[in-house]
Amino acid sequence: MGYVERDMTRKKGKPPGRSPDELVALGQQHAVRGERAEAEARYRDALVLDPDHLGALTLLGLLLVEREEVDGAIDVLEHARELAPDFAPVQLALGSAYATAGHDELAVTAMETAIKLDTTSTVPLERLAKHHIRARRPREAIGLLRRTLRRDPAHAEARFLLAGLTGERSAAVAESPPAGWIADLFDTYAPSFEQHLAEGLRYGVPKELAALIAASGATADASWRVVDLGCGTGLAGGEFRVYARTLIGSDLSSRMIARARQRGIYDELHCEDLAATLGRERDVDLIVAADVFVYVGALDTTIAACAAALRPGGLLAFSIERSTGDDVVLQPTLRYAQTDAYVLGVASAHGFVLERAEPSVLRVDNGQPVDGVLYVFRR
């Protein structure tokens, strides 16, 4: 059943009394407020009145991509492209839909077409660069990021990505990655995240951190307030639920949060930066950050926020990738590594005492072991 047929099966009831343009504008207002179901309904109402409305088709397609309904998104956006093959936003949206569906060549072709059609915006260049990064094609990504910076020399995300991929450093590169990059990265990974970690990367950090917590004398009596930073789909939460009276998860990725919610193990879930979570919490018994600080970089502000959130005697458990050079290093993987001395120094400066530290192979990435350290500190 095509998208027009699906639209026509909707119960008409009374006519909406608005034009297609007005319905699309109303849908956009709902989308801005995060009311996706209402936004979708208004876009579909517009398409009942005008099945070829380009704005409604494009916005509906993007909304379906966000909801990972990629078959429906491709159906809608293919029709939009037939109507307006020279409209760059449609080509770009279709590229995102193809990428989400795993159709690499089709995604690249659509995004390249968007770049040719839009010679001023940085968005198509940035979108294709990120796609190449996820597909492990750094050379192609580097060229696109350089073009992005020629169009917008102040583009912080492009500068960060280029610094990681090339090793080029400048004062303009932030100590921590732009939040938008992390959210976008894990939104994209969400559908295959757990399978990729378990089968591709042989990832066992949550279980290993749980073992260290137990070795530190923690009792699994379901009495603690536990905060799972960067909770992702809830792998760490599953390990630490036994300690928790209240288990709180937070993550920048809305798609990761949606999957964590499906587990039914969290008492609270927040889609937000870890600083927002830590700024709100007090008297926490345990903070867990499994494979999170590798996306933070400089740790002073974050460790200070953890110290403020924990009760006296509370525990902080986290993993890092180990640097053997500078205190904090942005790697070609676009993850950070920190030295042992740096971590111990920052923790000590904020009143933490080391309970446990264990070297660990955090994952196997592209066939190579990634060396790291697991830490448990007491406040």
C-alpha positions as CSV (number, residue, x, y, z in Angstrom):
1,M,0.0,0.0,0.0
2,G,1.6,3.3,-1.0
3,Y,1.6,6.5,1.0
4,V,-1.4,8.0,-0.9
5,E,-3.5,4.9,-0.3
6,R,-2.6,5.0,3.4
7,D,-3.5,8.6,3.6
8,M,-6.9,8.1,1.9
9,T,-7.8,5.3,4.4
10,R,-7.8,7.9,7.2
11,K,-11.2,8.7,8.5
12,K,-12.1,12.0,7.0
13,G,-14.8,13.2,9.4
14,K,-15.3,16.9,9.1
15,P,-13.0,18.7,6.6
16,P,-10.0,20.2,8.5
17,G,-11.0,23.8,7.4
18,R,-7.4,24.7,6.7
19,S,-5.3,24.8,3.5
20,P,-2.5,22.3,3.0
21,D,0.1,25.1,3.7
22,E,-1.7,26.0,7.0
23,L,-1.7,22.3,8.0
24,V,2.0,21.9,7.3
25,A,2.7,25.0,9.3
26,L,0.7,23.6,12.2
27,G,2.5,20.3,11.9
28,Q,5.8,22.1,12.2
29,Q,4.7,23.8,15.4
30,H,3.8,20.5,16.8
31,A,7.2,19.1,15.7
32,V,9.1,21.9,17.4
33,R,7.3,21.1,20.7
34,G,8.2,17.4,20.3
35,E,4.6,16.4,19.6
36,R,5.5,14.0,16.8
37,A,2.1,12.1,16.6
38,E,0.3,15.4,16.2
39,A,2.8,16.7,13.6
40,E,2.4,13.5,11.6
41,A,-1.3,13.8,11.7
42,R,-1.2,17.3,10.3
43,Y,1.2,16.4,7.5
44,R,-1.1,13.5,6.5
45,D,-4.1,15.8,6.6
46,A,-2.3,18.1,4.2
47,L,-1.6,15.2,1.9
48,V,-5.2,14.1,1.9
49,L,-6.0,17.6,0.4
50,D,-2.9,17.7,-1.8
51,P,-1.1,14.4,-2.3
52,D,1.7,16.2,-4.1
53,H,2.4,18.9,-1.4
54,L,6.2,19.0,-1.4
55,G,6.6,20.5,2.1
56,A,4.2,17.9,3.6
57,L,6.0,15.0,1.9
58,T,9.5,16.2,2.9
59,L,8.6,16.9,6.5
60,L,6.6,13.7,6.9
61,G,9.6,11.8,5.4
62,L,12.0,13.3,7.9
63,L,9.7,12.6,10.8
64,L,9.4,8.9,9.7
65,V,13.2,8.8,9.5
66,E,13.4,10.0,13.1
67,R,11.0,7.3,14.1
68,E,13.0,4.7,12.2
69,E,10.1,3.9,10.0
70,V,12.5,3.9,7.0
71,D,10.4,2.0,4.5
72,G,7.6,4.5,4.9
73,A,10.1,7.4,4.8
74,I,11.7,6.2,1.6
75,D,8.2,5.7,0.0
76,V,7.2,9.3,0.8
77,L,10.5,10.9,-0.1
78,E,10.9,9.0,-3.4
79,H,7.6,10.5,-4.4
80,A,8.8,13.9,-3.4
81,R,11.9,13.5,-5.5
82,E,9.9,12.5,-8.5
83,L,8.0,15.8,-8.1
84,A,11.1,18.0,-7.4
85,P,14.3,16.3,-8.4
86,D,16.2,19.6,-8.2
87,F,15.1,20.4,-4.6
88,A,18.1,19.9,-2.4
89,P,16.2,19.3,0.9
90,V,14.4,16.4,-0.6
91,Q,17.6,14.8,-1.9
92,L,19.2,15.3,1.5
93,A,16.2,13.9,3.4
94,L,16.2,10.9,1.1
95,G,19.9,10.4,1.7
96,S,19.3,10.3,5.5
97,A,16.5,7.7,5.0
98,Y,18.7,5.5,2.8
99,A,21.5,5.8,5.3
100,T,19.2,4.8,8.2
101,A,18.0,1.8,6.1
102,G,21.6,0.7,5.4
103,H,21.6,1.5,1.7
104,D,25.1,3.1,1.5
105,E,25.4,3.8,-2.2
106,L,21.9,5.2,-2.6
107,A,22.6,7.4,0.5
108,V,25.8,8.8,-0.9
109,T,24.3,9.4,-4.3
110,A,21.4,11.4,-2.9
111,M,23.6,13.4,-0.5
112,E,26.0,14.2,-3.3
113,T,23.1,15.4,-5.5
114,A,22.0,17.7,-2.6
115,I,25.5,19.1,-2.4
116,K,25.5,19.9,-6.2
117,L,22.1,21.6,-5.9
118,D,22.9,23.6,-2.8
119,T,26.1,25.6,-3.3
120,T,25.8,27.8,-0.2
121,S,24.7,25.7,2.8
122,T,27.1,23.6,4.9
123,V,24.4,21.1,5.9
124,P,24.7,18.7,2.9
125,L,28.5,18.7,3.2
126,E,28.4,18.0,6.9
127,R,25.7,15.3,6.6
128,L,27.7,13.4,3.9
129,A,30.9,13.8,5.9
130,K,29.3,12.2,8.9
131,H,28.0,9.4,6.8
132,H,31.5,8.7,5.5
133,I,32.9,8.7,9.1
134,R,30.3,6.1,10.2
135,A,31.2,4.0,7.1
136,R,35.0,4.3,8.0
137,R,35.9,6.4,5.0
138,P,38.0,9.1,6.7
139,R,39.6,10.4,3.4
140,E,36.2,11.2,1.9
141,A,35.0,12.8,5.1
142,I,38.1,15.0,5.4
143,G,37.6,16.5,2.0
144,L,34.0,17.3,2.8
145,L,34.9,18.8,6.2
146,R,37.5,21.1,4.6
147,R,34.8,22.3,2.1
148,T,32.5,22.9,5.0
149,L,35.1,25.1,6.7
150,R,35.7,27.0,3.5
151,R,31.9,27.9,3.5
152,D,31.8,28.5,7.3
153,P,35.3,29.0,9.0
154,A,33.5,29.1,12.4
155,H,31.8,25.7,12.0
156,A,32.8,24.2,15.4
157,E,31.6,20.6,14.7
158,A,33.4,20.4,11.3
159,R,36.6,21.8,13.0
160,F,36.3,19.2,15.8
161,L,35.8,16.3,13.4
162,L,38.6,17.4,11.1
163,A,41.0,17.7,14.1
164,G,40.3,14.2,15.1
165,L,40.5,12.6,11.7
166,T,43.7,14.5,10.7
167,G,45.5,15.1,14.0
168,E,45.6,18.8,13.2
169,R,45.2,20.8,16.3
170,S,44.4,24.5,16.8
171,A,43.1,26.8,19.6
172,A,39.7,26.7,17.8
173,V,39.2,23.0,18.6
174,A,37.2,22.6,21.8
175,E,38.3,20.4,24.7
176,S,35.1,18.5,24.4
177,P,33.0,17.5,21.3
178,P,30.0,19.5,20.3
179,A,26.9,17.9,21.9
180,G,25.1,17.7,18.5
181,W,27.8,15.4,17.1
182,I,27.4,12.9,20.0
183,A,23.6,12.9,19.8
184,D,23.6,12.5,16.0
185,L,26.2,9.7,16.3
186,F,24.2,7.6,18.7
187,D,20.8,8.4,17.2
188,T,22.3,6.8,14.0
189,Y,23.8,3.8,15.8
190,A,20.7,3.1,18.0
191,P,19.0,0.5,15.8
192,S,22.0,-1.8,15.7
193,F,23.8,-0.6,18.8
194,E,23.6,-3.6,21.1
195,Q,24.2,-6.2,18.4
196,H,27.2,-4.2,17.2
197,L,28.7,-4.0,20.7
198,A,28.2,-7.6,21.6
199,E,29.1,-9.2,18.3
200,G,31.4,-6.7,16.6
201,L,33.2,-5.0,19.4
202,R,33.0,-7.8,22.1
203,Y,32.1,-5.1,24.6
204,G,32.0,-6.0,28.3
205,V,32.6,-2.8,30.2
206,P,29.3,-2.8,32.1
207,K,29.8,-6.3,33.5
208,E,33.4,-5.5,34.4
209,L,32.5,-2.3,36.2
210,A,29.8,-4.2,38.1
211,A,32.4,-6.7,39.2
212,L,34.7,-3.8,40.5
213,I,31.8,-2.2,42.3
214,A,31.1,-5.6,44.1
215,A,34.8,-5.9,44.9
216,S,34.6,-2.5,46.5
217,G,32.2,-3.8,49.1
218,A,28.9,-2.7,47.6
219,T,25.8,-4.7,48.7
220,A,23.1,-5.5,46.1
221,D,20.2,-4.7,48.4
222,A,18.2,-2.4,46.1
223,S,18.6,0.6,48.4
224,W,20.7,3.0,46.4
225,R,20.0,6.0,44.3
226,V,22.0,5.2,41.1
227,V,22.7,7.5,38.1
228,D,23.7,5.9,34.8
229,L,25.3,8.6,32.7
230,G,25.2,8.1,28.9
231,C,22.9,5.2,29.6
232,G,22.4,4.3,25.9
233,T,20.1,1.4,25.5
234,G,20.4,0.4,29.1
235,L,23.3,-2.2,29.1
236,A,24.9,-0.7,32.2
237,G,21.5,-0.2,33.9
238,G,20.8,-3.8,33.6
239,E,23.9,-4.6,35.6
240,F,23.3,-2.0,38.3
241,R,19.6,-2.4,38.8
242,V,20.3,-4.8,41.7
243,Y,21.8,-1.9,43.7
244,A,19.1,0.6,43.0
245,R,16.0,1.7,44.8
246,T,15.9,4.4,42.2
247,L,17.7,4.0,38.8
248,I,18.1,7.2,36.7
249,G,19.4,7.1,33.2
250,S,20.4,10.0,30.9
251,D,21.6,10.2,27.4
252,L,21.9,12.8,24.6
253,S,20.4,10.4,22.1
254,S,16.6,10.3,22.0
255,R,16.6,7.0,20.1
256,M,18.9,5.5,22.7
257,I,16.5,6.7,25.5
258,A,13.6,5.1,23.6
259,R,15.3,1.8,23.6
260,A,16.3,2.1,27.3
261,R,12.7,2.8,28.1
262,Q,11.6,-0.5,26.5
263,R,13.8,-2.4,29.0
264,G,11.5,-1.2,31.8
265,I,14.3,-1.1,34.4
266,Y,14.7,2.7,34.9
267,D,12.7,4.8,37.3
268,E,13.6,8.0,35.4
269,L,15.0,8.6,32.0
270,H,16.2,12.0,30.7
271,C,17.3,13.0,27.2
272,E,19.9,15.6,28.1
273,D,23.6,16.4,28.6
274,L,25.2,14.8,31.5
275,A,25.9,18.2,33.1
276,A,22.1,18.8,33.3
277,T,21.6,15.4,35.0
278,L,24.4,16.0,37.5
279,G,23.4,19.6,38.2
280,R,19.9,18.3,39.3
281,E,21.0,15.4,41.4
282,R,22.2,15.3,45.0
283,D,22.8,12.6,47.6
284,V,23.5,10.0,44.9
285,D,25.0,6.7,46.1
286,L,26.5,5.5,42.8
287,I,27.3,7.2,39.5
288,V,28.2,5.0,36.6
289,A,29.7,6.2,33.3
290,A,30.5,3.2,31.1
291,D,32.3,4.2,27.9
292,V,31.1,7.8,28.4
293,F,34.2,9.9,29.3
294,V,35.8,8.8,26.0
295,Y,33.3,11.3,24.5
296,V,33.9,14.0,27.1
297,G,37.6,14.9,26.8
298,A,38.8,17.2,29.6
299,L,37.3,15.8,32.8
300,D,37.7,18.5,35.4
301,T,34.2,20.0,35.1
302,T,32.5,16.6,34.9
303,I,34.3,15.1,37.9
304,A,33.5,18.2,39.9
305,A,29.8,17.8,39.0
306,C,30.0,14.1,40.0
307,A,31.5,15.1,43.4
308,A,28.7,17.6,44.0
309,A,26.0,15.0,43.1
310,L,27.3,12.1,45.3
311,R,26.8,11.8,49.0
312,P,29.8,11.4,51.2
313,G,31.1,7.9,50.7
314,G,29.3,7.5,47.4
315,L,30.9,5.7,44.5
316,L,31.9,6.9,41.0
317,A,32.6,4.1,38.4
318,F,33.8,4.8,34.9
319,S,36.0,3.7,32.0
320,I,38.6,5.5,30.0
321,E,40.7,4.8,27.0
322,R,44.3,5.0,28.1
323,S,46.6,7.7,26.6
324,T,50.4,7.1,26.8
325,G,51.1,10.7,25.6
326,D,49.3,13.9,26.4
327,D,46.9,14.1,29.4
328,V,43.9,14.3,27.0
329,V,44.2,13.2,23.4
330,L,41.5,13.4,20.6
331,Q,42.1,10.2,18.6
332,P,41.3,9.5,14.9
333,T,38.3,7.4,16.2
334,L,36.9,10.8,17.4
335,R,37.0,9.4,21.0
336,Y,39.3,10.8,23.7
337,A,42.0,9.0,25.6
338,Q,43.3,10.2,29.0
339,T,46.4,9.3,31.0
340,D,46.2,7.5,34.4
341,A,48.1,10.4,36.0
342,Y,45.6,12.9,34.7
343,V,42.5,10.9,35.8
344,L,44.0,10.3,39.3
345,G,45.0,14.0,39.6
346,V,41.6,15.4,38.6
347,A,39.8,12.9,40.9
348,S,42.0,13.7,43.9
349,A,41.5,17.5,43.3
350,H,37.8,17.0,43.8
351,G,38.0,14.9,46.9
352,F,37.8,11.4,45.5
353,V,39.8,8.4,46.9
354,L,40.7,5.5,44.6
355,E,39.0,2.3,45.5
356,R,39.8,0.1,42.4
357,A,41.6,0.5,39.1
358,E,42.0,-2.3,36.5
359,P,43.4,-2.3,33.0
360,S,41.0,-3.6,30.5
361,V,40.5,-4.3,26.8
362,L,37.4,-2.1,26.4
363,R,36.5,-3.4,22.9
364,V,38.0,-4.8,19.7
365,D,37.8,-2.0,17.1
366,N,38.5,-2.8,13.5
367,G,40.3,-6.0,14.6
368,Q,42.5,-4.1,17.2
369,P,42.2,-4.2,21.0
370,V,41.4,-0.9,22.6
371,D,43.3,-0.6,25.9
372,G,41.6,1.2,28.7
373,V,41.2,1.4,32.5
374,L,38.2,0.8,34.7
375,Y,38.1,3.0,37.8
376,V,36.0,3.1,41.0
377,F,36.5,6.1,43.3
378,R,34.9,6.9,46.6
379,R,33.7,10.4,47.5
